[in-house]
Amino acid sequence: MTESVSLKPDLGRYGVWTFGAPKPEHAAEIEKLGYGAVWVGGSPAGDLNFVEPLLEATETLQVATGIVNVWTAKAEEVAEAYHRVEAAYPGRFLLGVGIGHPEHTEEYRKPYDVLVEYLDALDAAKVPTSRRVIAALGPQVLKLSARRSAGAHPYLTTPEHTGQARNILGNSVYLAPEHKVVLTTDVDEAREVGRGAVDFYLNLSNYLNNWKRLGFTDEDLVKPGSDKLIDAVVAHGTPEAVAARLNEHLGSGADHVTIQVLGGEDRLIPTLTELAGALGLND
């Protein structure tokens, strides 16, 4: 009997989520530490010109977008860029796409329909479903990600959401949640830094609705966010405590966890270095 082969992307157990592209030398450090991927957020431009310098500076590290915003990056341009990168660095780029926020798009219309049209355009341009994922929070878009892509990249969620998403997606679909990290045992400092990162999302209906589905109350979601909310979405403490929190996602069904280090660029590599041991990346 032949062993079944997984069709899921393989980016290792842990990746690193950055707001905007990291420096190539940082990408090289991230690879040496044992992380499998860098996810570039902040709605990068559709030309994806940041990807090749990161891949050139590394040997096996994968680069993903977390995410290209379908409102600001034309599907045809993104598809052309995907094929350019794939030709130069086969199998090392994963395209993450998402809908963005109704509050920040003047021509916002029904998000689901726009996302479907975008995926249709990627299909027409022969971007394979096996090398793309969708930013998904609610059940409808999670189901779409299972049908039309390799899987889902939920942002600003909890291990409880990961478990719910796994139940919706089924076992054969890729699931790569993001989780924020502040490596300090000073709880007040961690919450202050965490609130600075979460504040923007407390105005956005898609995140608020998702948190309510997870059981958070209106009181939890009033700015600046309750301690319960901040502690749920921003891991803090010792490297071992943070690793344990990240591993809850794996225990709940995630294939890969993307780690966003908060507190500024100067904390990125030191934090990832300390976490690498606790996550077993040095084994």
N, C-alpha and C positions, 0 to 999 in steps of 0.2 A: 504493500500500500504506500503510495507516494505521500510525502508530507506536504500539507497545504502551504502555499506561499502567500504571505500577507501583501495585499496591494496598497496598504497604507504608506504614505511617505515615511521615511526614517530619518528623523532629525535628532535622534538620541532622546534621553529622558528629559533633559533640561536645555532651554535656550535662554537668550538674553534679549529683552525688549528695550529698545532705545527710542527716545523721542527725536526723530531725525537720525540721519546716518552717523554712526560712530566714526572716529578716525580709523584709517586702515591699520595703524599700529595697535589700536585698541582691539580691533577685530582679531589680529594675530595673537594678542595676549589671551583673548577669550577662547580662542581655539586651543592654545597651549594648556589652558586650565581644564579643558575637557568638555566644555559646553558645545553642543552640536550645531547651534544656529544663532544667528542674530536676526531679530525681527525689527524692522524699521517702521516706526509709527509716525504720526504727525501728518497724515495725508500727503505722502511724497508725490512729486510730479510724475506724470504719465510716461515721461521719457526714460525713467528708471536709470538715469546716468550715474547714480551713486553705487549701483550694484557691482559693476566690474572692478572698480578699485578695491572693494572689500574682498572679492573673490581672488583677485590677483595677489593680495597680500597674505592669503591663506592657502591651505592645501586641501582640506576636507570640509571646512566650515561651510554650512549652507546659509544662504541669505533668503529671508522671507519679508514680505511687506505686511505690516500689521496696522493699518491697511491702506491700500489705494482707495480713495474716495470716488465712488462712481459718479458723483456730481461734478467733480473738478478734473478728473482725468478721463479723457475719451477712450472708449474701449478699443478703438482701432489703433490708437497710439500705443496703448499699453500692450496690445497683442504684438505689435511690431517690435516693441522693446523686449517682450518676453522671448520671442524667437531669436533676437540678436544675442541676448544673454545665454540662452540655451545652446546656441550654436558654438559659442566661445567656451562655455563651462557647463557641459551637459550634466543634468541631474542635480545641480547645486543651487537652483533658484526655485522658490515656491511663491506663487502669486496669491496674496491675500487681498480680497476686495470686500468692500462694505458700503453701507448706505449713508453713513454720517448721521447728522442730527437735523430734525425739522426746524429747530430754532435758528439754525445757521445757514439755511438755504432759501434764498428768495423765491425760487421757482419750485419749491418743494411740492411734489404730488405724491400719490400713494406709493410709499417706499417699496413695497413688495413688487409692484408692477415694474418700477424702474430697475430694480435689481434683476428681475427676470429678463428684461430687455437687454441689459448689459451682458448677462450670461449668454443670451442668444448671440450677441455680437462676438463674444469671445469664442463661442462654438464655430461661428462662421469663419473666424480667423484661425481656426485650428489650434487654439490653446487647449491642451488636454485637460480633462477634468481631474486627472490624477496628479496634476501639478498646480492645483489652485484650491484655496479654501475660502470660506465666507465668514465674515464677522457675524455671529449669530447669538442672540440672547433669548428671544421668545420662541415658543414651540413652532410657529409657522416657518420662521426663517431657519431654524434648526432642521426641520424636515426638508426644506429646500436645499440646504447645504448637503444633506445626505443624498439627495437625488441628482444634484447638478455639479458636485465638486467632490474633492477627496474628503472634505469634512468641515469642521467648525473651529473658529478661533474666537471664543468668547473673551470679552474684556471687562475688567473690574467686577469680577464675580467671586464666588466662594466655592469651597469644595462641595457644599450642598447643591449648588447650581450644577456643578460638574456631574454629580450623580444623576440629577434630573435630566441633564442633557444626554448623558450616556444612555439612559432608558429610552429617550426619544430617538436617538440616532441608531441604536443597535450596535452590535459589537464590531462590525466590519468597517465602520466609518471613523475617520481620524478626528481626534479631539485634543485641542491644544489651548487651554485657558491661560490667561495672563494673570500674574499676581504681583502686587507691589511689596517692596521690602525696604525696611529701615533697620540697619544693623546697629542697634543700641539697646542696652538694658534700661535706659532712662525712659520710662513710659511716657512722661510728659513731653519729652523731646520727640519721641517717635510719633505721638499723636499730633503734635504741632506740624511736623513735616508731612505727615499723612494727610492732615486736613488741607494743607496747601496744595496737595496734588488732587484731592478729591473734590475740592470746592467747585471747580468748573462744571463737574458732572451733576451737581445738585440742582442745576437749572435745566437739565435735559430729561425730557419725558421718557425716552426709551430706557434710560438707566433707572429712573425713579420707579417706573412700572415694574422693571425686573426685580428691583429690591423689594417692592411690595409683594410680588409673587413669592419671594423667599421668606416673607414673614416680618420684614421690617415695617415699623409703623410710620405714620405721618410725622410723629414727634422725632423719630430717629433721623428723618430725612430733612428736617428743618436745618438750615445753615447754622453752625458750621458742621453739622452731622454729629450724631451721638457717639459716645465712646464705643458703644456696641457695634455701630456701623463701621467706624474707622478701624477698630481692632479686627473686624471680620474681613476687611478688604486690604489691609496693610499689615503684613507680617512684621513683627519686631521681636527683639530679645537677643539671646545668644545665637551664634551660628547654628547650634544644635536645635534650638527652639524654632528658628526660622525654617530650617530644613524639615523639621517635623510638620510644620504647617504646609509647606509646599508639597510634601509627600502625601498629605491628605487628598490632594487632587488626584495623584496617581492611584491612591487607594479607592477613590470614588469613580475611577474609570478613565482618567485622562491618559493619553498616550505620551504627552509631552507637556511640560510646564514652562511658560515663558516668564522670566523673572525681570521685573522692572525695578532697578535700584533708584531710590529717591534720594534727594539731597544734593544733587549737583554732579557734574562730570567728574570732579576730583574724588568722589566716593565710588565711582563705578568699578574700577579694577580692584581696589583694596577690598571692597565688599564681596565681589565675586571670588576673589582669592580666598578669603576666609570661609565663604560658603562652600567652596569646591570640596574641601575635606569633609565637611559635615554631610554633603550630598553624596559622598562616595565617588567623586569624580577622579580622585587620585589613586583609587584602588588598582 
